Amino acid sequence: MITKSRMAWIAASVAFAALCCQAGWAETGSDTGIILEHPWSPATPNGAATAAAYMSIENHGRSDDRLLGGSAPVAAKVEVHAMSMANGIMSMRALSDGLKIPAGMTVNLEPNANYHLMLSGLKSALKDGTKVPLTLHFAKAGDIHVEIPVLPIGSRGPAATVPGHMDHH
């Protein structure tokens, strides 16, 4: 028998999950165990050819998966990029074999870190306050769709744009 308090808890949990997915906070890949959290992209100036997108990818599954890339209607190409520093020079390269997402682990795609998504061949500028539909392609989880909120140019992430939250980047 379900009590009134249990029913209220279930309703609140369902409402919160719907809100999170609607806001782009967490998207899941059906029963695959892949969860995308805190997706975002900084706005781009008019005429920009590329943009970057960031998020956390959690693998709650029992086996490793691999992010192979993606697609978006606003870009000709969506690739996983690795960034590295050597002798004071930064370089970026597309990961042709994709990015391993180990079972039970979280991989962060962040500015000034190792990995990010590169949207190349932009068809229009990414405007602050809009959302970019993005489909990520995983080797095992298949395609996972997410709406990427676009934050102001120069943004350092969602926490940096929310009043009362500290930026720990």
N, C-alpha and C positions, 0 to 999 in steps of 0.2 A: 504494500500500500504506500502510495506517495503522499507525504504530508504536505500541508500548505507551504511550510517553510522550504521544503525540498523543491516543490514546484516553482516557487519564487526564485530559488537559486538557479534552477535549470533555465528559467526564462531570462534571468539576468545574464547568465553565461552565453546563451544563444545570441542575445542582443549585443553583448560586448564583442563576440566573435564577428558578427555581421558588421558592426561599426569598424572594427580593425581592418577587415578585408576591404570594406568600402573606402576607407582612408588610405589604403595601400600599405598598411602597417605589416600585415601578415597575409601571405598567399600560400596555399599549399598545393602540392602535386598529388591529388587524389590520395591513394593509399601508399604512396611511395616513401613518405617520411621526409620529403624535402619541404622546408618552410623558408619562404623569403620574407625577411623582416626589414623594416625601415628603408624602403627603396626611395631614392631621390636623385635628382639631377639639377645642377645649377643652370639657370637661364643662360642663353647665348646671345651675343650681339647679332644684329642683322648681318647677313652675309657669311656667318661662320660656317665652315665646312664640316666641323666635327663637334661632338659633345661627349661628355662622360656621364655614366650612370653608376650609382653605388648602392649597396645593400649588404645585408648579412644573409648568408645561405646556411641554413641548419640542415644537417642530415640526421634525422631520427630513425632512419632505416637500419637494416642489419648488414647492408653491404655498401661498399664505396660506390659513388656515382661520379659522373664527370659532366661539368658544364661545357657544352660544345660551342655555344654562341647563342645567337638569337636573331630576331627580326622585329622591325618596327615600321609602321607606315610612314614615319617622318624621316627615315634614313635608308640609304641604299644597302648598308651593311651594318651588322652588329657583331662585334668580335670581343672575345676576352683578351685583355692585354695585361702583360706583366711589365712592371717598371723596375729598373735597377739603376744603381749608381756605381760608376767605376772611375776612379781618378778625378772625382768632382764633376763628372759628366753624367747627366741623366739620359737614359735611353728607354724606349718603349718598344715592345714587339708583340705581335699577335701570337697567341698560343695555338698553334695549328692542331695540337692534340687535345685542346681544351684544358680545363682546370679541374683537378681532382678534388672532390668533396668527400672526405673520409667519413665512414659510418661513425655516428656518435659525436661528430665534430661540427664546429661552425667555422666557415671561411668568410672573412670580411673583405668586401670590396670597398675601399676607402680612398679618399684623396691622399696624396703623399704617402701611399703605402704600396704594397707589392702588386695588387690587382685592381682592375676596374673594367667596366664595359665601355667600349669605344663605339659610338654611333657615328659612322662615316657617311659622307655624301648626304648631308642634311638637305631636306627639301624646303625647309623653312626654319626660322629661328625658334628656339624653345623659349616660350614666354612664361615669366613668373606668374604663378597662380593657376597654371593649366596642368593637365596630366597627359603623359605620353603613354599610350598603350604599347606594351612590350611583351613579346613572347620569347621565353628562354627555352633553349633546346638542351635537354639532358640525355645522356646515353641510356639510362635506365628509366628515369622518371618520365621521359618523353617531354612534351611541351607543357610549360606552365606559363599562364598569362598573368600579367601584373600591370597595374596602372602606376606609373612613376610620377609622383608630384614634382613639379618644377619649382625650385626655390630661387630667390634673387641671385643675380650675377654676383659671383664672389662668395657665395654662401659656403659654409664649411660643414653643413649638414643640418638635419632637422632640429637637433637640440640647440643649435646656435641661433635658430630663428624663433624659438618658443620662449616668450617672456617667463622669467622665473626658473629656467633650466640653465644649468651650468654647461659650458662647452668643455669637454675633456679631451679634445683633439690636440 
